[in-house]
Every structure is written in C-alpha cells, then in structure tokens.
Amino acid sequence: MAVDKAVCACGAEASEEELLARLEEVIAEYREKPGALIPVLQIAQGIFGYLPEVALKRISLGLDKSYSEVAGVVGFYSFFSTTPRGKHMVRVCLGTACYVRGGKQVLEAIKKKLNIDVGETTADRNFSLGVARCFGACGLSPAIMIDNEVHQRVKPAKVLAILDQYRQEPKPEAAENKA
C-alpha cells in the first residue's frame, strides 16, 4: 500500500492528527503480516516525509515491537530519516572512481552552494544532502544523483547550474510583493 503525503486540494498539508490517523490505518492493515515493520516504516515516511518520534511510538505499539527495535531499524537503514528532508535529495557518489575523479571537490562545492553539511537540509526545505558509494556510472564519474536523476561528469564549477534546475519557483504573490 503506497501512501503519498496528505495534501488537501488547496495545497495545505494535513494536520498531525490526520497523518496519525492514516498511519493507524496502515498499522491495522499490516498488524498481522510477518515482516511488517519495514513496509510500515516506509509508508509512514511517505506519509510524514520523515519519521517523527510520535510515529515511531505508534508503530512500536501497533506492531507490538519494542521502541528500541523500531528505532534500531530506522537507525540502521540510511533510507529512513528522523529529521525532515528537503523536497530534493542530493546524493554525491564517493565510490572509488568518483572520489579519484573529483567527487570530494564536487561534494565541497555543493555543501558551499547549499550552506549545509552531509545529513542536513536547507532552511527552505528544498534540498537535503547525502553521500553514496556507487551509482553505476563509474565511466562517467564523478556523479551526483538528485532525486532519481543521475548527473555525470560533474564539475564543481557546474554545481550551481545543476542545483538551479531543482530550485522551487517563487509563488506568484511572493514575486508581486517584491515589485
């Protein structure tokens, strides 16, 4: 059961109570299924955009698992996040080929342009930054991945142009207020 983050027709996000109600439905659906913890965590992260403590506690109680077991699984897998992530996930490959061909310099350029470190999210929640070990693009390294799109032969000087492709467009009323 794939669940997208709840947003009303007006574009406003659902309240925490509404999100927790959706989580309860998911827990009820998976409660009796063996191996339910990871799928429930994945769906919960889809609902909330990350895994807040309140969701982890509900999952723990609902699946009759200790909180430490649930938190341990979340901490083990890098896919899971207990802090809000940005709209776009930027991952820099630091596998051998990418590292040797300038991946570390690309990472430093991205950190500087976004003003964040690995594991952090920009203040506007547009970007989160992470590292990876291999995207399978070794012949065209260094590589970065933004969401599910791989950018190859990335140069530090081109980082800003790549990031600009993913920047959120300002809302029309915000642009009018600046005039």
ABEGO torsion letter per residue (X at the ends): XBBBBBBBAAGBBBBAAAAAAAAAAAAAAAAABBGAAAAAAAAAAAAAGBBBAAAAAAAAAAAGBBAAAAAAAAAABAABBABBBBABBBBBBABAAAAAAGAAAAAAAAAAAAGBBBGBBBAAGABBBBBBABAGAAAAOBBBBBEABBBBGBBAAAAAAAAAAABBBBBAAAAAAAX
